[in-house]
Amino acid sequence: MSTGEDLLRANGLRVTKPRLAVLEVLHEGGHLEVEDIANRARTRLDSVSTQAVYDVLGALSRAGLARRLEPAGSPARFEARVGDNHHHIVCRGCGAIADVDCAVGERPCLTPNDRQGFELDEAEVTFWGLCPACQTRRRADTLA
């Protein structure tokens, strides 16, 4: 398994403490907002500004080591699961996000009727609904 340092170097990035800390946070899993990433990174470092975390996330995203998600009506989220063209399901109630594997199994998963000359390599699909906890709350509210 590659270390954070190896991943950064292999993708042409300098190894810095903030980059290593943010990469570690992302590899813990989840679909994290910037403030959450910054707070978790601060537990690993003496200090790091939120702007520095934004800068690191930008560099990691451009290098293909992080993926930025922007569900409609929600702040940007980031994850470490990259390169497999998976999709997401978002709860309309609480905003929880879960991964959904590629529907076809190979990129780009979906093919439009007209590519308009583009060479496609990815499709981004977001499914929306209610998570089990929000479904239970809705049923309880209906009965009350």
C-alpha positions, 0 to 999 in steps of 0.5 A: 500500500502506498503512503501519502508521501508516495501518492503525492510524489507519484502525482507530481505534488510536493510533500507537505504536512498540510497535504499529508494531513488532508490526505489522511483525513480523506482516506478515513472515508466519507463525503466531507465538507471543508470545515470538517476536513480542516478541523480533523487536519488540525488534530494532526497539525499544530495549525492549518488555516481553512484557506490552506485546506482549500488550497490543498483540496484544490491541488489534490483534486487536480492531481486526481487524489480527491474528488469534489462533489457539489450536490445542489443546495449543499456545500462542496464535499470531498472524498478520496474515492477516485478513478472509478466513476462511481455515483452518489445518492443524496438524502433530501432530508438530512443531506447524507451522501452514499456511494453508488457503484457504476451502473454499467461497470465501465467508464463513463457508465452512460452514453449520451445520444449525441457526444457532439465530438467530445471524447467522454471519460466520465459521467456524473449522476446524483440520485436523490431520495430519503435515507432510512432514518429520514423515512422513519422520521417522516412516518413518525411525523405523519402518525403524530 
